[in-house]
Amino acid sequence: MAKVIFDTRFFIEHYYSGDQRILRKTKDEIRRNRGRFISSIVIHEIYWLTLGCEGHETAVLRADLLEKDFKVVNIDAEIARVSAELRRKYKLRLADSIIAATALVLKATCLSDDPHLESVREIRTKWI
């Protein structure tokens, strides 16, 4: 089974795009991929964004759903070290380097349209 790590930008489109075509595509990606992973940093970013946009109750519900529907990968020592290497090499933001490192360690495709992640040659990215 192919592994896919979903980036925060995927969920921003999934939760906040008003375009029904985009929503259909994001739902299809979730259904199609059985090896669904997210980094714990994605929960942080989505929780934080949802707190500001929709409040505490929705943030809690959304985080709970992410934990239910995806395998959450915590930041361990290996991911931390790989993340630091990638962050330095590509001048990435911390969250992007953690997501890229998680994809690299898992040998997973990263589902993102983030140009910062697309620049990381060690990982494969794709978009909806």
Backbone torsions as a table, in degrees:
resi	resn	phi	psi	omega
1	MET	NA	130.2	179.1
2	ALA	-71.7	139.4	179.0
3	LYS	-97.1	138.1	177.4
4	VAL	-130.8	129.0	173.4
5	ILE	-104.7	125.6	-176.5
6	PHE	-90.2	127.6	179.8
7	ASP	-83.7	161.2	178.0
8	THR	-56.4	-38.6	-177.7
9	ARG	-62.2	-30.0	175.3
10	PHE	-60.2	-47.0	-177.4
11	PHE	-71.4	-30.3	174.2
12	ILE	-61.0	-44.9	176.2
13	GLU	-64.4	-43.4	-176.6
14	HIS	-62.7	-42.8	-175.2
15	TYR	-91.2	-27.1	-169.6
16	TYR	-119.4	-7.4	177.2
17	SER	-74.9	134.0	176.1
18	GLY	-87.6	-1.8	-177.1
19	ASP	-83.5	115.2	-178.3
20	GLN	-63.2	-30.8	177.3
21	ARG	-63.7	-42.7	177.6
22	ILE	-64.8	-45.3	179.5
23	LEU	-59.8	-41.5	177.5
24	ARG	-61.8	-41.9	179.4
25	LYS	-65.9	-41.8	-179.5
26	THR	-67.3	-40.6	177.0
27	LYS	-62.0	-41.5	178.4
28	ASP	-61.7	-41.4	179.1
29	GLU	-62.8	-41.4	179.7
30	ILE	-64.9	-44.8	-179.7
31	ARG	-66.0	-41.2	-173.7
32	ARG	-69.0	-33.9	-174.0
33	ASN	-94.9	117.0	177.6
34	ARG	-87.8	-28.8	177.9
35	GLY	-91.2	67.0	-174.4
36	ARG	-92.8	121.9	179.4
37	PHE	-128.1	150.6	167.4
38	ILE	-137.8	148.7	172.7
39	SER	-78.1	149.5	176.7
40	SER	-59.5	-24.6	178.0
41	ILE	-66.1	-27.7	176.8
42	VAL	-66.7	-39.6	176.3
43	ILE	-60.5	-44.3	177.4
44	HIS	-57.3	-50.6	-175.7
45	GLU	-65.2	-43.1	180.0
46	ILE	-69.9	-40.0	177.8
47	TYR	-60.8	-47.4	-179.5
48	TRP	-60.9	-47.2	180.0
49	LEU	-62.8	-44.7	-178.8
50	THR	-66.8	-37.8	175.2
51	LEU	-54.0	-45.5	-177.9
52	GLY	-72.6	-33.0	-175.5
53	CYS	-93.0	-35.8	-170.6
54	GLU	-131.8	-8.1	175.0
55	GLY	99.2	173.5	-172.5
56	HIS	-63.1	-46.8	-175.9
57	GLU	-59.9	-45.1	179.4
58	THR	-68.4	-37.4	178.5
59	ALA	-61.4	-44.0	179.1
60	VAL	-63.5	-47.4	179.9
61	LEU	-59.7	-45.5	-178.8
62	ARG	-64.3	-43.8	178.8
63	ALA	-62.7	-41.6	178.1
64	ASP	-61.0	-42.0	178.7
65	LEU	-65.2	-40.4	177.7
66	LEU	-61.3	-43.5	-180.0
67	GLU	-66.5	-29.2	179.2
68	LYS	-77.7	-41.1	-170.8
69	ASP	-91.7	-13.2	-176.6
70	PHE	-131.7	150.9	172.0
71	LYS	-80.3	117.0	-179.1
72	VAL	-86.2	127.2	179.4
73	VAL	-104.1	115.4	178.3
74	ASN	-78.1	160.8	-178.4
75	ILE	-85.4	104.7	178.0
76	ASP	-99.5	-175.3	-176.1
77	ALA	-62.4	-40.0	-179.6
78	GLU	-64.7	-47.5	179.3
79	ILE	-62.8	-38.9	179.3
80	ALA	-61.0	-43.9	-179.7
81	ARG	-68.7	-45.3	178.9
82	VAL	-62.7	-40.2	178.4
83	SER	-59.8	-44.4	179.2
84	ALA	-62.5	-41.4	177.8
85	GLU	-61.6	-47.9	-179.6
86	LEU	-66.7	-38.4	179.7
87	ARG	-61.2	-44.3	179.5
88	ARG	-68.2	-45.3	-176.6
89	LYS	-65.0	-41.5	-173.7
90	TYR	-108.6	1.3	180.0
91	LYS	56.1	49.4	-177.7
92	LEU	-86.7	158.5	168.0
93	ARG	-69.7	157.8	-176.6
94	LEU	-56.0	-50.9	-177.3
95	ALA	-60.4	-42.6	179.3
96	ASP	-62.8	-40.0	-179.3
97	SER	-67.7	-34.2	177.8
98	ILE	-68.6	-42.8	179.1
99	ILE	-64.8	-44.1	178.1
100	ALA	-62.5	-43.4	179.3
101	ALA	-63.8	-38.6	178.3
102	THR	-63.6	-43.3	177.0
103	ALA	-61.3	-43.2	-179.0
104	LEU	-64.7	-47.4	-178.6
105	VAL	-64.3	-39.1	179.7
106	LEU	-80.4	-10.0	-172.4
107	LYS	56.8	46.8	-176.6
108	ALA	-111.8	153.0	170.7
109	THR	-78.1	139.1	179.5
110	CYS	-98.2	120.1	-179.6
111	LEU	-88.8	97.8	-174.6
112	SER	-160.5	152.2	170.0
113	ASP	-111.5	17.6	-179.1
114	ASP	-73.7	118.3	-179.5
115	PRO	-60.6	-27.0	177.4
116	HIS	-65.3	-43.1	178.8
117	LEU	-72.2	-35.8	178.1
118	GLU	-63.0	-24.6	-179.6
119	SER	-77.9	-15.4	-178.3
120	VAL	-77.6	106.9	-174.2
121	ARG	-69.9	-20.6	-177.1
122	GLU	-76.8	-11.8	-179.4
123	ILE	-123.0	160.0	175.5
124	ARG	-101.8	133.7	175.4
125	THR	-119.4	154.7	171.6
126	LYS	-148.0	164.6	-179.7
127	TRP	-134.7	164.5	-176.6
128	ILE	-68.0	NA	NA
